[in-house]
Amino acid sequence: MELNLLVGRLGIEEPLEIKVIREEIKIPNIPYYGLLPGGVGYIRLTNFTQNAGNEVKKAFLELKANNELKGIIIDLRGNGGGLLNEAVNICNIFLDEKQLIVSTKGKIASKNQDHYTRTAAVDKDIPLAVMVDRGSASASEIVAGAIQDLDRGVIIGQRTFGKGLVQNVVPLTYNSQVKITVAKYYIPSGRCIQSIDYFHKDENGNSDRIPDSLISEFKTKNGRSVYDGAELNLMFTSTR
């Protein structure tokens, strides 16, 4: 649809006419991918919107077909998350079928779900690194956490956001809505990726990170020790 805008300008009598064409703007999930020095492929993923998994797969296959890849980096820095199924699809590129990626658990049984990979992996052997920072949240943490828990790759960067709550939006009267937490996300080792304890507040009504005294130890697929709570978000994988 074409629109004509008349813009009034200070000190000029005649308005400026501007033609504007309205159309749907699609922002790509991957603004850039390419080859780094040393034969390492790099994929920058900024969103988990529809087809994010297919876009990552396409970028990876193109890098692999045109280069002798020594490794691959998935950059999730600043990625606040998005569609849960796309997080599972991205993991499925590097993990074989029937691998548990994330579970949602709540007080109501209908909110308890396990999400598995569904197809054979595209590549199970290439060295993999996932980059994260304080802006990496939700689906980004699911991908990073699953790769870490299943010992498929290493996590490099900063402590992530720690968003492990599942919300449902309930419509109310007067065109209003309320968002209610109905479950939490748990990655394959059994860790919850939530870092803020909203059940306990200080005298000022503020919530804080889960204290060290309540942090629990979990094991990855190969038996390495990993931790939940605040320690979960320091997502560095050792070589032990």
PLY file of the C-alpha trace (Angstrom):
ply
format ascii 1.0
element vertex 240
property float x
property float y
property float z
element edge 239
property int vertex1
property int vertex2
end_header
0.00 0.00 0.00
1.31 3.44 -0.95
0.75 6.42 1.33
1.35 10.13 0.77
2.64 12.05 3.78
2.52 15.84 3.96
5.24 17.12 6.29
5.11 20.68 7.58
8.50 22.37 8.01
9.33 25.35 10.18
9.80 28.50 8.12
8.57 26.94 4.86
4.98 27.44 3.75
4.65 24.58 1.32
4.47 21.13 2.93
6.85 18.44 1.77
5.11 15.47 0.15
6.70 12.07 0.82
5.52 8.80 -0.69
5.73 5.81 1.67
5.11 2.19 0.74
3.79 0.05 3.57
4.98 -3.55 3.64
5.85 -6.25 6.12
9.42 -5.95 7.36
11.16 -9.22 8.10
14.22 -9.07 10.33
16.55 -12.03 9.70
17.50 -14.23 12.63
21.07 -14.34 11.30
22.47 -10.93 10.32
25.90 -12.40 9.52
27.78 -15.66 9.11
31.21 -16.33 7.68
34.65 -17.87 8.11
37.08 -16.73 10.80
40.88 -17.16 10.68
41.96 -20.73 11.34
39.05 -22.27 9.47
36.44 -21.62 12.19
32.91 -20.92 11.06
30.95 -18.15 12.77
27.15 -17.74 12.94
25.61 -14.71 14.64
22.07 -15.48 15.84
20.10 -12.52 17.22
16.55 -13.93 17.43
14.63 -17.16 17.90
11.73 -16.30 15.64
10.11 -18.67 13.15
12.60 -20.60 10.96
15.59 -19.73 13.14
16.56 -23.40 13.20
16.42 -23.71 9.42
18.43 -20.51 8.98
21.19 -21.76 11.31
21.20 -25.12 9.53
21.44 -23.47 6.11
24.29 -21.20 7.23
26.19 -24.11 8.77
25.79 -26.36 5.71
26.99 -23.56 3.42
30.05 -22.93 5.59
30.78 -26.65 5.74
30.35 -27.17 2.00
32.62 -24.29 0.99
35.33 -24.66 3.63
37.32 -27.25 5.54
35.86 -26.29 8.90
37.96 -26.77 12.02
35.15 -25.67 14.31
31.98 -23.62 14.57
30.93 -20.71 16.81
27.28 -19.91 17.51
27.14 -16.34 18.85
24.14 -15.82 21.16
25.37 -12.64 22.85
22.53 -10.18 23.38
19.96 -12.75 22.22
16.99 -12.50 24.57
15.33 -15.69 23.33
12.09 -16.45 21.52
10.39 -19.61 20.30
11.16 -22.71 22.36
10.80 -25.10 19.42
13.44 -23.17 17.48
15.88 -23.64 20.36
15.27 -27.39 20.11
15.70 -27.29 16.32
19.06 -25.52 16.63
20.29 -28.08 19.15
19.16 -30.81 16.76
21.71 -29.62 14.19
24.51 -30.80 16.48
22.74 -33.43 18.61
21.18 -36.66 17.44
17.49 -37.53 17.65
15.66 -38.40 20.89
17.91 -36.20 23.02
16.13 -34.35 25.82
16.82 -30.62 25.39
14.54 -28.94 27.92
11.67 -29.74 30.26
8.99 -27.46 31.64
7.76 -28.29 35.14
5.03 -26.59 37.13
2.46 -27.25 39.83
-0.16 -28.18 37.23
0.51 -31.46 35.42
-0.61 -30.04 32.07
2.35 -27.64 32.14
4.90 -30.47 32.45
6.43 -31.19 29.05
9.64 -32.72 27.74
11.09 -31.44 24.47
13.33 -33.81 22.47
15.27 -33.56 19.22
13.35 -35.27 16.43
15.75 -35.96 13.57
19.31 -37.15 13.00
22.03 -34.58 13.65
23.60 -32.71 10.75
27.04 -32.95 12.38
27.92 -34.62 15.70
31.70 -34.26 15.58
32.76 -30.73 14.62
34.10 -28.75 17.64
31.39 -26.37 18.81
31.49 -23.22 20.95
28.50 -21.13 22.05
29.14 -17.50 22.97
26.92 -15.88 25.63
26.77 -12.70 27.71
24.48 -10.96 30.21
21.94 -10.35 27.46
21.61 -14.04 26.55
18.33 -15.29 27.98
15.59 -17.90 27.78
15.94 -19.84 24.48
19.60 -18.78 24.26
20.23 -20.31 27.67
18.38 -23.47 26.69
20.64 -23.93 23.66
23.80 -23.12 25.62
22.76 -25.24 28.60
21.81 -28.27 26.50
25.07 -28.13 24.55
26.94 -27.98 27.87
24.92 -30.66 29.69
25.18 -33.12 26.81
28.93 -32.42 26.47
28.58 -31.46 22.82
30.51 -28.19 23.03
31.94 -25.44 25.20
30.32 -22.26 26.48
32.36 -19.05 26.33
31.52 -15.58 27.60
29.83 -13.95 30.57
27.21 -14.91 33.11
23.89 -15.08 31.27
20.60 -13.46 32.26
19.04 -16.49 34.01
15.49 -16.44 32.63
14.00 -19.84 33.43
10.32 -19.01 33.96
7.45 -19.99 31.66
4.60 -17.47 31.47
1.10 -17.62 30.08
-0.75 -14.44 29.11
-4.33 -14.34 30.41
-6.72 -11.76 28.91
-8.72 -9.65 31.38
-11.53 -7.12 31.08
-11.05 -3.58 29.74
-8.57 -4.78 27.10
-5.96 -5.69 29.72
-3.83 -8.77 30.26
-1.87 -10.42 33.04
1.21 -12.60 32.64
1.30 -15.54 35.05
4.27 -17.82 35.70
3.12 -21.43 35.26
6.35 -23.46 35.09
10.15 -23.39 35.03
12.68 -24.50 32.41
15.02 -27.40 33.23
17.90 -28.43 30.97
19.12 -32.04 30.46
21.21 -32.37 33.65
18.15 -31.39 35.69
19.30 -27.83 36.37
16.87 -24.95 36.35
18.14 -21.95 34.40
16.33 -19.43 36.65
18.73 -17.23 38.62
16.38 -14.90 40.55
14.48 -16.26 43.55
11.13 -14.43 43.45
9.66 -16.44 46.34
11.93 -14.82 48.92
12.29 -11.05 49.20
14.32 -8.79 51.47
12.89 -6.15 53.82
12.58 -3.76 50.86
10.59 -6.23 48.78
13.43 -6.92 46.36
14.33 -10.35 44.98
17.91 -11.51 44.62
19.90 -14.30 43.03
19.66 -17.76 44.54
22.19 -17.86 47.43
25.23 -20.14 47.31
23.83 -22.18 50.22
20.95 -23.36 48.02
23.01 -24.22 44.94
22.90 -27.91 43.97
25.38 -30.05 42.03
24.37 -31.88 38.87
26.20 -34.06 36.35
26.59 -33.70 32.60
26.24 -36.65 30.24
29.94 -37.49 30.67
29.91 -37.01 34.43
31.27 -33.48 34.84
30.00 -31.45 37.77
27.78 -28.46 36.96
25.65 -26.29 39.22
22.30 -24.55 39.16
21.26 -21.15 40.47
23.79 -18.40 40.02
26.48 -20.88 39.07
24.45 -22.05 36.08
24.81 -18.67 34.48
28.60 -18.72 34.58
28.51 -21.00 31.57
32.12 -21.99 31.05
32.82 -25.63 30.22
36.05 -27.08 31.53
38.05 -29.73 29.69
38.16 -32.02 32.71
0 1
1 2
2 3
3 4
4 5
5 6
6 7
7 8
8 9
9 10
10 11
11 12
12 13
13 14
14 15
15 16
16 17
17 18
18 19
19 20
20 21
21 22
22 23
23 24
24 25
25 26
26 27
27 28
28 29
29 30
30 31
31 32
32 33
33 34
34 35
35 36
36 37
37 38
38 39
39 40
40 41
41 42
42 43
43 44
44 45
45 46
46 47
47 48
48 49
49 50
50 51
51 52
52 53
53 54
54 55
55 56
56 57
57 58
58 59
59 60
60 61
61 62
62 63
63 64
64 65
65 66
66 67
67 68
68 69
69 70
70 71
71 72
72 73
73 74
74 75
75 76
76 77
77 78
78 79
79 80
80 81
81 82
82 83
83 84
84 85
85 86
86 87
87 88
88 89
89 90
90 91
91 92
92 93
93 94
94 95
95 96
96 97
97 98
98 99
99 100
100 101
101 102
102 103
103 104
104 105
105 106
106 107
107 108
108 109
109 110
110 111
111 112
112 113
113 114
114 115
115 116
116 117
117 118
118 119
119 120
120 121
121 122
122 123
123 124
124 125
125 126
126 127
127 128
128 129
129 130
130 131
131 132
132 133
133 134
134 135
135 136
136 137
137 138
138 139
139 140
140 141
141 142
142 143
143 144
144 145
145 146
146 147
147 148
148 149
149 150
150 151
151 152
152 153
153 154
154 155
155 156
156 157
157 158
158 159
159 160
160 161
161 162
162 163
163 164
164 165
165 166
166 167
167 168
168 169
169 170
170 171
171 172
172 173
173 174
174 175
175 176
176 177
177 178
178 179
179 180
180 181
181 182
182 183
183 184
184 185
185 186
186 187
187 188
188 189
189 190
190 191
191 192
192 193
193 194
194 195
195 196
196 197
197 198
198 199
199 200
200 201
201 202
202 203
203 204
204 205
205 206
206 207
207 208
208 209
209 210
210 211
211 212
212 213
213 214
214 215
215 216
216 217
217 218
218 219
219 220
220 221
221 222
222 223
223 224
224 225
225 226
226 227
227 228
228 229
229 230
230 231
231 232
232 233
233 234
234 235
235 236
236 237
237 238
238 239
